[in-house]
Amino acid sequence: MTPTLLDPAFVETRHNTLRDDPVVIEPSRTVLNSRGEPYRRRAVVERDNDPATCVLIRRARRRIDGESVPGIELTPYLHDDPLHPHDAFLPDADWDDPEIETQTQRLRLEIVAAVGIAPVDALRERIKALGDPQELIGKFPELRGALAARIKSGDASPADLELQARVDRAEAELKELRRQLGRARWRLLAHLYRHGMPADRIAEVLDLPAQTVDRCITCVSNSGAAALLDIEVGTWKSYVSRGQAPAAEDHIGAEPVWHLDTIIAYMKTRPYKEGLPRKARRPAVTG
C-alpha cells in the first residue's frame, strides 16, 4: 500500500520534550527514556515526503483563569501550517496520560479532513466560477426564449447556433462537475465516518447541515451508494436485484435506503474499489 495522508495511520506524531527541540516518533514505535518520556531522536521519519505534516506533542504552559498552568499541548500541522483552532491542551497532564492518545487520534482526523476537503472545495470553486450557463444567452428569460424560438423555427443565425453550442458545452461541464462534487463529498463523508469522526464535525467539514449528514449516514440512497462505489445508479440497482449487493434495509416512500455502515462493509468485500467487477479473461486458444 502506498502511504497517503488520507489515512490517519500515516499521520506522524511528533513528541517534543523541550519546547524548541523537535523530534519525531513513529506512533507504532514510541520509545521511552529512563524518565518515562519519549526518547529524543534527531532522525526525521518521512512519509509522503512531507515530514511537516504531523501532530506535534510537547510540554507547554497556558494561562487559565489568570494562572500559568503546565500541561501537554497537541497541535496538528499540515504542510508546516498549524490547523487552528483544532489544537488541544491537557492541563496538569504528563506523558502517560491516556487522554493524549485520544486527542492525537482526533487531531489526526482533523489533518485527514483538511487534506480531503481540498479537492471538494476546488470543485465548488469551479462550479461557482462557471455560474449559470444560460446567462451566456442573457439574464432575462425572454432573451433565452427568443433564441430557443429562432432555433426551433430554423431562423437562427450562425452566431445563434454557436452561442447555443457554447451553452450546451457549459451545461455539460457543469453537470459533470456536480457529479464529481457529489461523489467527492460522499466519499469524504464515508471516509471520515469510518475513521470515527462525529457526525456534527463531519457536517462542519463538508459545510452541510447536520441533519443532511445524519440522513446520509442512516439513509444512503441508490445514488449515494453508486457515488461511493463510483458506478452508475443503474449498475448498483442491478447488483442489488441480482443479490450481488446487500438488500435494502429500509424504504423512504418507494426509495430503498441502506445504512452507511452496510455500504462501507460491502465496499471492503469488493475485489476492485471502482467500476464494474473485472471478468476473468478466457485463456487464448493456441494451435
QUITATA-V403119 format. One record per backbone hydrogen bond with DSSP energy under -1.0 kcal/mol. CO is the residue of the C=O (numbers start at 0). NH is the residue of the N-H. If there is no record, write none. Layout:
co=[CO,CO]
nh=[NH,NH]
This chain:
co=[3,6,7,11,12,13,15,17,25,30,32,36,46,49,53,54,55,56,57,59,61,63,66,68,69,70,71,72,73,74,75,76,77,80,81,82,87,89,89,93,96,97,98,99,100,101,102,103,104,105,106,107,108,109,110,111,112,116,117,118,119,120,121,122,123,124,125,126,131,132,133,133,139,140,141,142,143,144,145,146,147,148,149,156,157,158,159,160,161,162,163,164,165,166,167,168,169,170,171,172,173,174,175,176,177,178,179,180,181,182,183,184,185,186,187,188,189,190,191,192,197,198,199,200,201,202,208,209,210,211,212,213,214,216,219,220,221,222,223,224,225,225,231,232,233,234,235,236,237,238,238,239,249,251,254,256,256,257,258,259,260,261,262,263]
nh=[6,9,10,54,24,56,58,20,28,38,35,32,49,52,76,13,74,15,72,70,68,66,63,61,91,59,89,57,87,55,82,53,80,77,83,85,73,71,92,96,99,101,102,103,104,105,106,107,108,109,110,111,112,113,114,115,116,120,121,122,123,124,125,126,127,128,129,130,134,135,136,137,143,144,145,146,147,148,149,150,151,152,154,160,161,162,163,164,165,166,167,168,169,170,171,172,173,174,175,176,177,178,179,180,181,182,183,184,185,186,187,188,189,190,191,192,193,194,196,195,201,202,203,204,205,207,212,213,214,215,216,217,218,259,257,224,225,226,227,228,229,230,235,236,237,238,239,240,241,243,244,242,256,254,251,248,249,219,262,263,264,265,266,267]
